[in-house]
Amino acid sequence: MAELEIIGVPFSNFVWAVRACCEAKGVAYTLNPARPHSPEVSKIHPFGKIPAMRHGDVTLFETRAIIGYIDAVFPGPKVLPQEPVAMAKAEEWLSLINTTIDQVCMRQFIVPIMFGKAPREQVAPAVLALQKQVAWLDGALAGEFALPMGFSAVDADLVPILTYINMQPEGAAAIAAAPNVAAYLKRLLAHPAMVASAPPPRPAAA
């Protein structure tokens, strides 16, 4: 079988999510640590975003499409459920994470802080939205994993975001006030798939 190549910098939360799914399934892959808008990425993604994927003649962009392909093509434990209702619930989670939680927690909070694009006081509206999202997650994450199936693509998608916001005082305070989220993050950061795929330096457990 052709070699699977994941393209994107390892500290991207979405690259981390794809790699975690590969680790959970035992899928061998190579990581090409190309930055957004680099030639390697732009050959696949029309707007230069990461991750991108190459597997023989197959190229894909967008995290959900890449994870779905890997889960369908490669053997190993499923990271997406197969039963229709359970699959719909997984899609519900993934859509929420990718279109809403990521947009607030990563694009409006973490990225401006990490890359110095905005003074800290300018992310105050994002902090309020982040707090609401973490409070909602506290009620939704009462189980060992996000889905009853065990470790899934939902966990792989969510844990990197929670990890990054937990590295900032505002995010850490929100998580500390949400005991289910705090316990979930600590537990999932110790999961072998998250450990093996974590970008350097490896994040500390909550």
C-alpha positions in Angstrom: 0.0 0.0 0.0 1.2 3.5 -0.8 2.7 5.6 2.0 0.4 8.0 3.9 1.7 11.5 4.1 0.2 14.1 6.5 1.2 17.6 5.5 1.2 20.4 8.1 3.1 21.8 11.1 2.8 19.5 14.1 1.6 22.2 16.5 -1.6 22.8 14.4 -4.5 21.5 16.4 -6.0 19.9 13.3 -2.7 18.3 12.3 -2.5 16.9 15.8 -6.1 15.5 15.5 -5.3 13.7 12.2 -2.1 12.2 13.6 -3.9 11.1 16.8 -6.4 9.2 14.7 -3.6 7.5 12.8 -1.9 6.5 16.1 -5.2 5.2 17.5 -5.7 3.0 14.5 -2.0 2.0 14.2 -1.6 3.5 10.8 1.9 4.3 9.7 2.4 7.7 8.2 5.0 10.3 7.5 4.7 13.9 8.6 5.7 16.6 6.2 5.9 19.7 8.5 5.0 22.2 5.8 3.5 25.6 6.9 0.2 27.0 5.7 0.4 28.4 2.1 3.7 26.6 1.4 4.0 25.1 -2.0 3.5 21.6 -0.6 0.2 22.6 1.0 -1.0 24.9 -1.8 -0.7 22.0 -4.3 -3.5 20.3 -2.4 -5.6 22.9 -0.5 -7.0 25.7 -2.7 -6.6 28.2 0.1 -3.3 26.9 1.6 -4.7 25.6 4.9 -3.4 22.6 6.9 -3.6 19.7 7.2 -3.4 18.2 3.7 -3.0 14.5 2.9 -1.4 12.5 0.1 -1.8 8.7 -0.2 -0.6 7.4 -3.6 -2.8 9.2 -6.2 -5.3 10.4 -3.5 -5.0 13.9 -2.2 -7.3 15.4 0.4 -7.7 18.6 2.4 -9.9 19.4 5.5 -9.5 17.5 8.7 -12.9 15.8 8.6 -12.4 14.4 5.1 -8.9 13.2 5.9 -10.0 11.4 9.1 -12.9 9.8 7.3 -10.7 8.5 4.5 -8.1 7.1 6.9 -10.8 5.4 9.0 -12.4 3.8 5.9 -9.3 2.8 4.1 -7.0 1.5 6.8 -7.5 -1.4 9.3 -7.5 -0.9 13.0 -10.0 0.3 15.6 -12.6 2.7 14.1 -12.4 6.3 15.2 -15.9 7.0 13.7 -19.0 5.0 14.6 -20.8 3.1 12.0 -24.4 2.9 13.4 -26.4 5.8 11.8 -27.5 7.6 15.0 -24.1 7.3 16.6 -22.5 8.5 13.4 -24.8 11.5 13.3 -23.9 12.3 16.9 -20.2 12.1 15.9 -20.8 14.4 13.0 -22.7 16.8 15.3 -19.7 17.0 17.6 -17.2 17.4 14.8 -19.2 20.1 13.1 -19.5 22.0 16.4 -15.8 21.7 17.2 -14.6 22.6 13.7 -17.0 25.5 13.0 -17.7 27.0 16.4 -15.3 25.9 19.2 -12.2 26.1 17.0 -13.2 29.5 15.7 -13.5 31.0 19.2 -10.8 29.1 21.1 -8.2 28.9 18.5 -8.8 31.6 15.8 -10.0 34.4 18.1 -8.1 33.5 21.3 -5.0 31.3 20.9 -3.7 32.4 17.5 -3.8 36.2 18.2 -2.0 35.5 21.5 0.6 33.0 20.2 1.5 35.0 17.2 1.2 38.5 18.7 -1.5 39.6 16.3 -3.5 41.5 19.0 -2.9 42.9 22.4 -4.3 40.7 25.1 -7.1 43.1 26.0 -8.5 42.7 22.4 -9.2 39.0 22.9 -11.6 39.8 25.9 -14.7 39.1 23.8 -13.3 35.7 22.8 -12.6 34.9 26.4 -16.2 35.4 27.3 -17.3 33.2 24.4 -14.7 30.6 25.4 -16.0 30.5 29.0 -19.5 29.8 27.7 -18.2 27.0 25.5 -16.2 25.4 28.3 -19.2 25.6 30.6 -21.3 23.8 28.0 -18.6 21.2 27.5 -18.6 20.5 31.2 -22.1 19.1 30.9 -21.4 17.3 27.7 -18.2 15.6 28.8 -19.5 13.6 31.8 -18.3 10.3 30.4 -14.8 8.8 30.0 -14.7 9.8 26.3 -16.8 12.2 24.2 -18.6 9.3 22.6 -19.6 5.9 24.1 -17.5 4.0 21.6 -14.3 5.0 23.4 -11.4 7.0 21.9 -12.8 8.6 18.7 -12.2 11.4 16.2 -14.2 13.7 18.4 -11.6 13.3 21.2 -8.8 13.7 18.7 -10.4 16.9 17.5 -11.2 18.4 20.9 -8.2 17.6 23.1 -5.7 19.7 21.2 -8.0 22.8 21.5 -8.5 22.3 25.2 -4.8 21.7 25.6 -3.9 25.0 24.0 -6.4 27.1 25.9 -5.3 25.5 29.1 -1.8 26.9 28.5 -3.2 30.5 28.9 -4.4 31.8 32.2 -7.9 32.7 31.0 -8.4 29.3 29.4 -6.9 27.5 32.4 -9.3 29.4 34.7 -12.3 28.4 32.6 -11.2 24.7 32.6 -10.5 24.8 36.3 -14.1 25.9 36.9 -15.4 23.0 34.8 -14.4 19.8 36.7 -15.7 17.4 34.0 -13.6 19.2 31.3 -10.6 19.3 33.5 -10.8 15.5 34.3 -11.5 14.7 30.6 -8.5 16.7 29.5 -6.1 15.1 32.0 -7.4 11.6 31.1 -7.2 12.1 27.4 -3.8 13.7 27.4 -2.5 10.4 28.9 -4.2 8.3 26.1 -1.5 6.6 24.0 -2.8 8.1 20.8 -2.6 11.7 22.1 0.8 11.1 23.7 2.3 9.6 20.5 1.0 12.4 18.3 1.6 15.4 20.6 3.7 18.1 19.1 7.0 19.1 20.8 7.2 20.2 23.5 4.7 17.7 24.8 1.9 19.5 26.7 1.6 18.9 30.4 -1.4 17.2 31.7 -4.1 19.4 33.2 
